[in-house]
Amino acid sequence: MSHTPFILGSYLVGTVVLLWAALAPVINKRGLLRQLKARQARMEKTQ
């Protein structure tokens, strides 16, 4: 029995997890910056 599919599968899962761990903060930062800009625009509009 060849273990190659299991090894490749584990590498794939590990790569996906590491990419998600690296990219999730960047994605969250973009969303946060977008929210802050919208909030600032609303605050400037009311003043």
N, C-alpha and C positions, 0 to 999 in steps of 0.2 A: 504494500500500500504506500502510495506516494503522499508525502506530507506537504508537497508544494502548494496546493490550493489553500491549505490552512495558514501556511507561512505568508503567502501573498495576501491573503485576506486580513491577517493581523497587521501587516505592514500598511495596507490600505486604510484600515480603521485607525491605526495610530497616526498616520499622516493627516487624515481628516480631523481628528481630535486636535492635533498640534496646530493645524491651520486655523481651526475655529478659535482656539485659545489665543492665537496671535492676531486674528482679524476682528474678533468681537469687540475689543476695546476701541479700535479705530472706528468701527461702525457706530458704536454707542456715542463716541465723541462727536461724530458728525451730526447725529440726531440731537445731541445736547446743544451744540453750537447753533443749529437751526432753531431750536426752541428759544434759546437766549436772544437771538437776533429778532425773532418775532415778538418776544416780550419787550425788548428794548424799543422796537418800533411802536408798539402799543403805548408804552409809557411816554415816548416822545410825542405821540399824537395827542395824548390827553393834556399835556402841559402847554 
